[in-house]
Amino acid sequence: MALDIEQFICRSDNFGILARDSATGETALIDAPEERAILEAVERTGWTPTIILTTHHHMDHVEANLALKKKFGLKIVGPEKEAAKIPGIDETVKEGDTVRIGNQQMRVIETPGHTAGHVSYYFDHAGVAFTADTLFALGCGRLFECKPAVMLNSLKKLTALPLETIIYCGHEYTQSNARFALTVDPTNSALKERAAKIDGLREEGKPTLPTTIAEEMATNPFLRWHDPIIRRNLGMENASDEEVFAEIRKRKDLF
């Protein structure tokens, strides 16, 4: 069962996503960062969304909720733990809940860390996950509302998905993430090759997403807390996973 995806830039660096079940034409919008860019994407594709799958409450992900609800009469779904902060929400979801988009079944994965109620959406048959501001290409979200251990647990959940899972994230941060990653994992040949490829894509004005769980496991330092070389580079050979992850996140915050 195919899931058609239209990815486009909103605001300055947010990604907007339209996800369409090819069999039925039913379409979901993953977050609603900017009305104008979303309407342009709807006109360009001819895909009219019937639902918004909200990942978290930050304004750059919900700004267009009410305008789009008024225009399309769509349903807004979002995390139960952030319901009071999500404009126009109609239905709440939590860990393990499922939502159908046409013939596609989507599973909710609670991935707090960036915010306390953040969720990711996983379309198991299509093998696609939308991780918004939890997992980025070569990065992870800033810890605004949670301790490092909470985000670490969320990332472990995502890395338990099949390695071939296709990942779409909330922002085009990959180039700066790559520059940071090389400071903690400078001898990683896969990372160096990927960083060069990313520079080329950005020079051509092309997006760096999607990515995959396998690619992130090989190159994303926020998923490589166990790696002995990274631990040695940090001087943390005998530290816990949480301590290593927290140090990498702290360094990124200051980068």
QUIUR-V56370 format. One record per residue. N is the residue number from 1. RES is the residue in one small letter. PHI is phi in degrees with one decimal (999 if undefined). Layout:
# QUIUR-V56370
n->N res->RES phi->PHI
n->N res->RES phi->PHI
This chain:
# QUIUR-V56370
n->1 res->m phi->999
n->2 res->a phi->-88.5
n->3 res->l phi->-116.8
n->4 res->d phi->-84.6
n->5 res->i phi->-130.0
n->6 res->e phi->-114.1
n->7 res->q phi->-107.6
n->8 res->f phi->-153.7
n->9 res->i phi->-83.8
n->10 res->c phi->-120.6
n->11 res->r phi->52.9
n->12 res->s phi->-102.9
n->13 res->d phi->-142.7
n->14 res->n phi->-74.7
n->15 res->f phi->-99.5
n->16 res->g phi->-96.9
n->17 res->i phi->-136.7
n->18 res->l phi->-107.1
n->19 res->a phi->-121.1
n->20 res->r phi->-119.4
n->21 res->d phi->-72.4
n->22 res->s phi->-66.4
n->23 res->a phi->-74.5
n->24 res->t phi->-112.2
n->25 res->g phi->83.3
n->26 res->e phi->-65.4
n->27 res->t phi->-128.3
n->28 res->a phi->-110.5
n->29 res->l phi->-106.1
n->30 res->i phi->-91.5
n->31 res->d phi->65.1
n->32 res->a phi->-138.8
n->33 res->p phi->-71.9
n->34 res->e phi->-158.8
n->35 res->e phi->-61.1
n->36 res->r phi->-58.8
n->37 res->a phi->-63.6
n->38 res->i phi->-68.5
n->39 res->l phi->-63.8
n->40 res->e phi->-64.0
n->41 res->a phi->-68.3
n->42 res->v phi->-63.2
n->43 res->e phi->-66.0
n->44 res->r phi->-64.9
n->45 res->t phi->-93.0
n->46 res->g phi->79.5
n->47 res->w phi->-96.3
n->48 res->t phi->-95.0
n->49 res->p phi->-72.0
n->50 res->t phi->-109.9
n->51 res->i phi->-154.4
n->52 res->i phi->-109.0
n->53 res->l phi->-98.7
n->54 res->t phi->-87.3
n->55 res->t phi->-91.4
n->56 res->h phi->-164.4
n->57 res->h phi->-86.9
n->58 res->h phi->-58.1
n->59 res->m phi->-59.2
n->60 res->d phi->-74.4
n->61 res->h phi->-120.4
n->62 res->v phi->-128.2
n->63 res->e phi->-55.5
n->64 res->a phi->-95.6
n->65 res->n phi->-50.9
n->66 res->l phi->-68.7
n->67 res->a phi->-63.6
n->68 res->l phi->-73.1
n->69 res->k phi->-64.3
n->70 res->k phi->-66.4
n->71 res->k phi->-75.8
n->72 res->f phi->-108.2
n->73 res->g phi->65.1
n->74 res->l phi->-79.4
n->75 res->k phi->-95.1
n->76 res->i phi->-109.7
n->77 res->v phi->-111.3
n->78 res->g phi->-160.8
n->79 res->p phi->-64.2
n->80 res->e phi->-56.1
n->81 res->k phi->-74.2
n->82 res->e phi->-125.1
n->83 res->a phi->-55.3
n->84 res->a phi->-68.2
n->85 res->k phi->-106.0
n->86 res->i phi->-107.8
n->87 res->p phi->-60.4
n->88 res->g phi->73.3
n->89 res->i phi->-62.2
n->90 res->d phi->-110.7
n->91 res->e phi->-144.7
n->92 res->t phi->-105.0
n->93 res->v phi->-133.8
n->94 res->k phi->-142.3
n->95 res->e phi->-48.6
n->96 res->g phi->86.2
n->97 res->d phi->-64.7
n->98 res->t phi->-125.2
n->99 res->v phi->-133.4
n->100 res->r phi->-99.2
n->101 res->i phi->-119.0
n->102 res->g phi->61.9
n->103 res->n phi->-90.0
n->104 res->q phi->-90.6
n->105 res->q phi->-106.8
n->106 res->m phi->-113.1
n->107 res->r phi->-108.5
n->108 res->v phi->-89.2
n->109 res->i phi->-120.0
n->110 res->e phi->-72.7
n->111 res->t phi->-130.9
n->112 res->p phi->-66.7
n->113 res->g phi->153.4
n->114 res->h phi->-66.2
n->115 res->t phi->-128.9
n->116 res->a phi->-73.3
n->117 res->g phi->-119.0
n->118 res->h phi->-53.1
n->119 res->v phi->-125.6
n->120 res->s phi->-115.7
n->121 res->y phi->-119.8
n->122 res->y phi->-121.5
n->123 res->f phi->-92.2
n->124 res->d phi->-68.2
n->125 res->h phi->-68.4
n->126 res->a phi->-81.7
n->127 res->g phi->69.4
n->128 res->v phi->-129.1
n->129 res->a phi->-125.2
n->130 res->f phi->-110.9
n->131 res->t phi->-105.6
n->132 res->a phi->48.1
n->133 res->d phi->-106.6
n->134 res->t phi->-89.0
n->135 res->l phi->-110.0
n->136 res->f phi->-103.8
n->137 res->a phi->-62.2
n->138 res->l phi->64.0
n->139 res->g phi->-160.2
n->140 res->c phi->-148.4
n->141 res->g phi->-71.8
n->142 res->r phi->-65.0
n->143 res->l phi->-94.2
n->144 res->f phi->-80.0
n->145 res->e phi->-126.3
n->146 res->c phi->-138.6
n->147 res->k phi->-80.5
n->148 res->p phi->-54.2
n->149 res->a phi->-60.7
n->150 res->v phi->-69.2
n->151 res->m phi->-65.1
n->152 res->l phi->-57.5
n->153 res->n phi->-63.2
n->154 res->s phi->-65.0
n->155 res->l phi->-66.1
n->156 res->k phi->-63.8
n->157 res->k phi->-59.5
n->158 res->l phi->-68.8
n->159 res->t phi->-72.8
n->160 res->a phi->-80.2
n->161 res->l phi->-68.3
n->162 res->p phi->-53.9
n->163 res->l phi->-58.3
n->164 res->e phi->-82.2
n->165 res->t phi->-56.1
n->166 res->i phi->-85.5
n->167 res->i phi->-113.9
n->168 res->y phi->-112.9
n->169 res->c phi->-113.3
n->170 res->g phi->-87.5
n->171 res->h phi->-144.8
n->172 res->e phi->-90.9
n->173 res->y phi->-111.6
n->174 res->t phi->-63.8
n->175 res->q phi->-64.3
n->176 res->s phi->-68.4
n->177 res->n phi->-62.6
n->178 res->a phi->-64.8
n->179 res->r phi->-61.1
n->180 res->f phi->-67.8
n->181 res->a phi->-54.1
n->182 res->l phi->-67.9
n->183 res->t phi->-76.6
n->184 res->v phi->-107.8
n->185 res->d phi->-140.8
n->186 res->p phi->-70.8
n->187 res->t phi->-99.5
n->188 res->n phi->-75.2
n->189 res->s phi->-64.7
n->190 res->a phi->-65.2
n->191 res->l phi->-66.9
n->192 res->k phi->-61.3
n->193 res->e phi->-65.7
n->194 res->r phi->-66.7
n->195 res->a phi->-60.4
n->196 res->a phi->-64.8
n->197 res->k phi->-63.7
n->198 res->i phi->-63.2
n->199 res->d phi->-58.5
n->200 res->g phi->-64.9
n->201 res->l phi->-62.7
n->202 res->r phi->-70.2
n->203 res->e phi->-62.0
n->204 res->e phi->-89.7
n->205 res->g phi->73.6
n->206 res->k phi->-98.1
n->207 res->p phi->-71.5
n->208 res->t phi->-95.9
n->209 res->l phi->-111.6
n->210 res->p phi->-82.7
n->211 res->t phi->-127.0
n->212 res->t phi->-135.5
n->213 res->i phi->-59.7
n->214 res->a phi->-60.7
n->215 res->e phi->-65.1
n->216 res->e phi->-68.0
n->217 res->m phi->-61.6
n->218 res->a phi->-83.6
n->219 res->t phi->-133.5
n->220 res->n phi->-87.4
n->221 res->p phi->-62.2
n->222 res->f phi->-73.4
n->223 res->l phi->-109.3
n->224 res->r phi->-122.4
n->225 res->w phi->-61.2
n->226 res->h phi->-86.5
n->227 res->d phi->-68.2
n->228 res->p phi->-65.4
n->229 res->i phi->-70.3
n->230 res->i phi->-61.9
n->231 res->r phi->-59.3
n->232 res->r phi->-66.4
n->233 res->n phi->-61.1
n->234 res->l phi->-87.7
n->235 res->g phi->68.5
n->236 res->m phi->-131.4
n->237 res->e phi->-57.5
n->238 res->n phi->-108.8
n->239 res->a phi->-78.5
n->240 res->s phi->-74.5
n->241 res->d phi->-56.1
n->242 res->e phi->-62.8
n->243 res->e phi->-65.4
n->244 res->v phi->-66.0
n->245 res->f phi->-59.7
n->246 res->a phi->-61.2
n->247 res->e phi->-66.9
n->248 res->i phi->-63.6
n->249 res->r phi->-64.0
n->250 res->k phi->-61.8
n->251 res->r phi->-64.5
n->252 res->k phi->-65.0
n->253 res->d phi->-60.1
n->254 res->l phi->-97.0
n->255 res->f phi->-71.1
